[in-house]
Amino acid sequence: MGKHDNRISRRDFLELGAAAGAVTTSVGWSGAVVGQQMPHPHENSLDFLDRTEYIHNMEVLNVFQPGQARGGKMQMMVQGDRRLIFQGAWRPGSPSLVIDVSNPMQPTIVNDREWYSGDQSEVDRYCQFQLAYNSERRRWILMNGYDGDTGLKGVRFLDATDPTDIQLLSEWSCDQGDPSRAEQEGSGTHRNFYDGGRYAYLDSQPDDSYANFETGRGNGIQILDVSDPSSPRFVSNWAVPGTHQSQGDDYRMWEEWGDGNSFTSLHGGFYVPRKVEDGGRYGYGSWGSFGLLIHDVSDPARPRLVGRWDTEYRPGGAIPFHATDVSKLDRGFVIVSSEPLQPDCFETWHDNFVVDVRDPTKPQWLATLPVPKPPAGAPYTDFCNKRGRFGPHNPPHQKAPGKPDQNFYALCFFNGGLQCYDVT
């Protein structure tokens, strides 16, 4: 099977789009766009940093903050009654940590050594990871993603069963070449999904031939067979028709073609809530300007787009479909959220939606989440005036022990803090 197999036809994509809604827009998170994140103060902007803490209907029990650069992703491990949080590094000088939070009032660091003992700058540069229990092998597997300019552009698999002694199992380059090369093609991976089962789902531009996009990168799905985490195997790639350089005619049919600011890419994770080997069928992902896409992955070698929902074409900034929360599927819906990229609301605002997916082939709008308002007493009446970015970023990955509450939803809003919703 070639690297570019399983690209669906443009006709299939357009027919599905016509049945499910119109094409959306957004702005990417590529280096060029990130580099433009400069302040854009306006008439009502604060001229100082408001460091006041505001809280409503919740209580802070404890704060544990070793060092300052704690921006990496977090995942939880369960060992009997023990609870351990793995937190990835964000930048050099701030190592990845394993923190025992079994007693949340007295967290303790059990591992402050790098999870991989290779090049320090590479390890610290970015830490997008997934931690899951592989029941077949009875091991905790850590899948760590990399998307730097040089070095590995892919994932490393590590055995984290002993959280004090994490061991490298394998490396995978998304361009399917030697993972030890200094120069590799594509984008690497940004935000992935792995639940301990047979397959891992990467958010990736596999190689430089996926070159058609406005901003962001030409990312799509790359599926790996990781039944043996020490020897991952390629299964398939899937990208929106027009993304590959051989599909120039399809690319020019995009509504976003040539606008220079739409985010025409998958932004993972691509979630498959039930393992394929256990009868799971559907994967859900936010694809920037293309909206919410639902795939049938019952045959992982041939992912098939079956459902799509999006909003009207609105160029001008941000990532309108950035993340998909699948924790409410027992009630038949998902929640899709955007991400702002510019401070001071210097871009188009994109709402966040509840989408009915009881019929995955015909997703439907259910509700729009209310936009958070500043608390009474704050020196601003709109978070756009507070300075910094305002808007959502990530919902939590569904990896904590237990079952998620079907009526409660939490979402981080950058300068708007943590916002909690009743979705009863």
Steps between C-alpha positions, in 0.01 A plus 500: 500500500644841403532798725224687317237229477148557635453862387126529434382673185407868493154397381448293816613792716280755322196272498537440870556871560186587306301259713646614830552876463720772352874540535645704788817702549770569750859615551791270568753443769800476270825668589413794275170560674635447851774749422232763434350473848579858599292716736221697339367725778186699433310780670370293792808280554655490846837669533603270785500128581203409718632230734184474708361147537126467442308190599133398498328178606824309549788479747876476449627227733870510421755649261806302396731685263864391495670756279336739258484329159227247570318528169529139382217253462387279789373141521409284800622151590304273734678233704253359749422786738795696370452795263794645307497796263748506213574856391701572189770764470435820314844653456864438594573512870157369595517120506210262451361381832312211657303627800328280758164664575345212694471752782413818310586710804857369498621436143850360468734474201600139436693558176662819376727336244438525127280225360745458216873549549579626151563856389387728783388785276281262299339346807421833657391666180151357498317229687174380350439162653244231568519254789291183503492148640558219250297214645644244256856565618408617849716807459446875519602648166602861451475637145687829469461720191750737337456775241822700502689640205777241528536156653213260548171594334284225637453310824696305757350210692622445855423250775380701801381207712762597757451878509838543667684323217345576160654303213510574126332231286500640147499805276284577197545769236177602329675508161577128561875553473780447750387676821860582594548740204568864580282613208155346453202591285155618600388665820547221751202474733309754703214344698442126486278227642603166649290300745719194557339300220627372170497833316644846551353799315746776417427858394768537236618637169667173393752657264565810293274386216197599711577858409165667423366704790435861593642514853584236755637194326366237264412268786272200479465165674781247513401164651761268649472140613661501844393156618873466564605846627864408448435466125228737369375437146341735247134435421366801308492874437188707436491867403234735364498480119705788366764482773742287300711681240364271228148634565540861386161509326331385821696752704378785279142390562529571872303802613808597700737473203736796487364688802830456685349475848268198526616202705453221245625208707412244760560618852503185709426309687313270271298308759382142457305456826460123466788282385458359150598156624211522749247592232564874486421667172515880506771762541426867574730790420509879465645601164535877523315667214353166387300457821419185696575190293387151597675197352417132488824331610365146535753417228800705618679439170222692324360783714178627348343842551132454588388818677576871502371810681633851475406869500505773239825613340643772727862588424691730727673297767501227762434126465120464493505120545795427729390226744223243532378380838357148478420451869123539445454237231280297736250784451562514127693824461849646480621851581725678250708801599719758329837653589598869475850575376527878533494705822244773567237321284677627189328242277164345419315350797385139457232351725505157663229248428314195625448264205257207483684195361244230575504443125871544419416544131277801573643706789270785606534821704351475849622809685758778514698539823459839673798733471657548846455840664745662745410480869347793682770724638752430225655815347368400156157404367627286213785248505615657172607799711699298756802456268632173366303237313133444579323187388509124557795271463470141619233288662649221714604172342275219621773308681420546871365203697125460518227617264461866394196686629247520217358835615821692579751650258822690577701705251808720542472851353852649514454839672140401578618223732319172555133514400256226604168432327180321597403307187208314657 
